[in-house]
Amino acid sequence: MSRYNFKTTIMRIYLKTLFAVMLLLFVNKFALAQDFKVTITSTDDCSGYLKPLKAGNSLQFQIAVKNNRADTCKVSIQKENIGYVSSWISIDDNSQDIFPGQTINFLLTIKVPTSAAEGEYSMFLNFNAFDKKNNNHSFIYYT
């Protein structure tokens, strides 16, 4: 086998292995994401966005989280990871036990500062979900 064929064979094996690992990571992430279902009904009629708010206004809305796992988890929203608007947001009862098949609600309040510029702002909802063995089954929802 020539040196060129050897390098080509090694590169093919490397690429196949890399592809297989990436596929496994994607499938695993997809499966884990199905452990919990997040619904924000106030975004249904706005293509997944919250209704526009003017500077100085506020909005309260609920985030429903359904546990599709077979065990109970303590779920919370990581407020510090919400993004640019995290300082505008307060969360009532931000640590709740959720039993298998149960849906819980988080009440969020957004108070837009009077100095806020008009524009679109994204929210990254990162959830922690600790089971009884303290394993974190974290998940993400993006608005």
N, C-alpha and C positions, 0 to 999 in steps of 0.2 A: 504494500500500500504506500503510495507516495505521500510526501509530507502535506501536500495540498489536500488530498482526499482525507487524510487523517484529521486535519484542522476542520474541514467541512463537516465530517461526521461528528466530531466533538461539538461543533457549533449547533448542529441540528439537534443533538441530544440535549444540549443546554437549553435551546429555545423550546423544545417540547416539554422539558421539565418545568421551565419558567411558566409556560402557558398552563400546564396542569396545576401548578401551585396557585396561580392567579385565579383559575376557574374554581378551585376548592375554596379559596378565600371569598370569592364572590358568592358562591352557593351557600357557604356557611353564614355570611353576613345576611343574605336574603332570608335564610331560615330563622336566624335570630330575630330579625326585624318582625317576623310574624308572631313572635311571642306576645307582643302588645300591639293594640290598634289604637291610634290617636285620631280623634275627630274634633274639629272645631266648626260647629254648625254656623257660627256667625260669618264664616268665610265661604259658605256654600254658594251664595248668590254673587260672589265677587271673584270667581275663578281662583279660589285659594288664598285670596288676600283679605286683610281686614279692611273694613270700610275706611275711607279717607278721614283723617282728623286734622283739624286746623291747630296751629300753635295755641297753647293755653287750654285746649279742650281735653277731655278724658273719655275713656271707654272701658267698660267692664265686659268681659266675655269668659265663657267657660271652655275648658279643654277637657274632653272626655277621654279617659284611658281605659281600655278593656284588657284584662289579663287573659290571654289564651294559653298560659302555661298551666301545668298540673300542680303547681305549688303557690303558696302565698308569698308575695314580695312587698317590701316597703318601698314605695315609689316616691320620688321627688324630682323637681325640675332644678337643674343647675343654673340658677339665675346669673351667675357670673359669666356663663358661656353664651348668653342670649345674643350678645353682640352690642352694637353701638347703642341700642335703645335700652340696655339693661338697667340703667339708672332711672329710666322713666317708668319702670314696672314694679309692682308689688304683687305678691302671690299669697293668698289666704290659704292656710292649712297646707303647707308645702311638703309635708311628709305623711303619707297615708298608706296604711296596709290595704292591699288589694288581693282578694281571694280568687281562686281559679274561677273563671267565667264571669267575674264581677266587673262592673264598670264604675269608676270613680270620677269625680269632677274636681278640677282645680279652677279656682276663680282668680283670674288675672285682671289687674287694673293698670291701664296705661294712662299716665298723665303727661301730655306733651308739654314741654317747657315753652313759655312764651317766646323764648329766643330761638326756637327750633326753625330751621330753614324748611321751606316746602320741598317735598320730595318723597321718594319711595324708600322705605327702610325695611330691611329684612330682619326676621327673628329666627334664630336657631334654637330650637327647643331640644336641649340635651337632657335626657332623663336618666336617673340612676334607679335601678330596680334590684335591691338586695334581697336575696332569699334567706331562709333561716340559717344556712351555713355561711352567710355573709359573702356569697359570691355575687358579683355585680353583673346583671344582665342588662347593661345600659342600652339605650336606643335613642334615635334622633328623629325629630320631625322638623321640617323646614317650611316656613311660610314665605 
